[in-house]
Amino acid sequence: MASSPMTSSSQSPRPTRPNLAFRRLRGQRSPGEFAAAVRRAAREIDEQVSCDARYIGRVEAGEIRCPNYAYERVFLHMFPGRTLTDLGFVPRSAVRGRGARSFEEAPDPRTTSPMYAPHETEGAYEPYDTTYGMYEPNDRYDPHEIDDQNHEESDVQRRAFMSGGTATVAAASLGPIGLAFSGVAAAADRSVRRAGEAEAGALEEAVRKIRLLDDRHGADGLYRRASTPLRAAYALLDAGAARQATAERLHTGAGELAISVGWLAHDSGRFEDARSHYAEALATARVAGDPALEAHAFCNTSFLARDAGRPREAVRAAQAAQFAARPLGSARLLSLLSLREAGGWAGLADRRGCEQALTRAQALYGRGPCDADPEWMSFYGDAELAGLEAQCWSTLGDWSRAAHQARRATRLQDPHFTRNLALYTAELADDLARAGHPDEAAAAGLRVLDLLDEVQSSRVQTMLAGTARVLLPHRRASGVSDFLERHGALPRSA
């Protein structure tokens, strides 16, 4: 399905020059270890960046000539007294805006005809931007800055959008600033132009942005708007790519986006939609021969099967994911997949099978992170390990052990990831209620209610509703009536 390589690309990127100064600053640390240090430094100054080993590699290779403002603040915090130039970057003025373009970089006037403009911008909206209320006014995350993409690349994408054709209209739909066009289907009737590096980069950035917004706000408010970028992603695949490497990036990006959109459906209670999206991702993985994408698709399929009451399917999907993931060399990935298997065994009331999978998950997790860990697994840390184990014990009816692990998860969770904090606290409230501690359960439930202004997750709301039913006979216990009253006052749509 991938198009054959061609000698020329739809983009002509300037030759990159390695950033040796940045490489020296990394020292003996691996790219993954250095990325973790960047994320820690970001939290110290209340910044939010999704740095991973791939980003560090792109900086060191010279692909990112100047970081965005969020990364700039983090790097200058990490290396006080140094400037961006000292870190091996070029001045921002050299890569941003029209003045930075040479004559050779200017758009070809033959490709910038305004004849398509009225149709391409009709009905445009910004699905992941501030106009839809996803960011608070004092939020330090700048939606017009891109965590893993520099201004030079943004200019390339703007020029690509102006050139028309299916691939470029689709790329504009995926753009991090969020212009999504309602006429992607109509664009297929226009002249087809092969996708290039800019379109692949826009697709990858759309996946990152969806994950970041889900971590912060939950899935309910995102899912309705995520279908447009997904349609655009598959329009890119239909358009084809000028190079084999780009075609592989497009397949992986489209599959990862299908999984992300599937997760938004999953977390907002639309199980059949989620199942369809995960199946689409799995098909894309098989077509592309991408074992990492296949493992991710099976991982989410297992999680969905558990939640949908199909525990045997959950076990089989988790085992298939492990089979695909073994050659990838990531112990953390295998650990997560073992937890997915444990969840299935718990649903089958197979305590021994569950305990064996949990033991394997903990041993694999104990090997630590490595460069082979997938980017999408950034959520998987000590808190998630404890939270998933809590869910297993809860399914088995061991409420005390479940509450112990859920409490650990709430303590270990980074407060920046509001959705997960709400999820673990809701799990704790339910486990405490069923373990016979109504006062503690109510206190935890009230903390979740405080987070619902920021989080929209049907999963969390469903868990709270179950806790409220368990606590109804305990109205006289301390705090329970307050919790029930506040929970009862929630809008029905919540």
Secondary structure as GFF3:
##gff-version 3
##sequence-region A 1 494
A	DSSP	alpha_helix	20	26	.	.	.	ID=ss1
A	DSSP	alpha_helix	31	44	.	.	.	ID=ss2
A	DSSP	alpha_helix	53	61	.	.	.	ID=ss3
A	DSSP	alpha_helix	69	78	.	.	.	ID=ss4
A	DSSP	three_ten_helix	92	94	.	.	.	ID=ss5
A	DSSP	three_ten_helix	98	100	.	.	.	ID=ss6
A	DSSP	three_ten_helix	103	105	.	.	.	ID=ss7
A	DSSP	three_ten_helix	109	111	.	.	.	ID=ss8
A	DSSP	three_ten_helix	114	116	.	.	.	ID=ss9
A	DSSP	alpha_helix	117	121	.	.	.	ID=ss10
A	DSSP	three_ten_helix	130	132	.	.	.	ID=ss11
A	DSSP	alpha_helix	151	162	.	.	.	ID=ss12
A	DSSP	alpha_helix	166	174	.	.	.	ID=ss13
A	DSSP	alpha_helix	184	187	.	.	.	ID=ss14
A	DSSP	alpha_helix	197	217	.	.	.	ID=ss15
A	DSSP	alpha_helix	220	239	.	.	.	ID=ss16
A	DSSP	alpha_helix	244	267	.	.	.	ID=ss17
A	DSSP	alpha_helix	271	288	.	.	.	ID=ss18
A	DSSP	alpha_helix	291	307	.	.	.	ID=ss19
A	DSSP	alpha_helix	311	325	.	.	.	ID=ss20
A	DSSP	three_ten_helix	326	328	.	.	.	ID=ss21
A	DSSP	alpha_helix	331	347	.	.	.	ID=ss22
A	DSSP	alpha_helix	351	365	.	.	.	ID=ss23
A	DSSP	three_ten_helix	375	379	.	.	.	ID=ss24
A	DSSP	alpha_helix	382	395	.	.	.	ID=ss25
A	DSSP	alpha_helix	399	412	.	.	.	ID=ss26
A	DSSP	alpha_helix	418	434	.	.	.	ID=ss27
A	DSSP	alpha_helix	438	451	.	.	.	ID=ss28
A	DSSP	alpha_helix	458	471	.	.	.	ID=ss29
A	DSSP	three_ten_helix	472	474	.	.	.	ID=ss30
A	DSSP	alpha_helix	480	488	.	.	.	ID=ss31
###
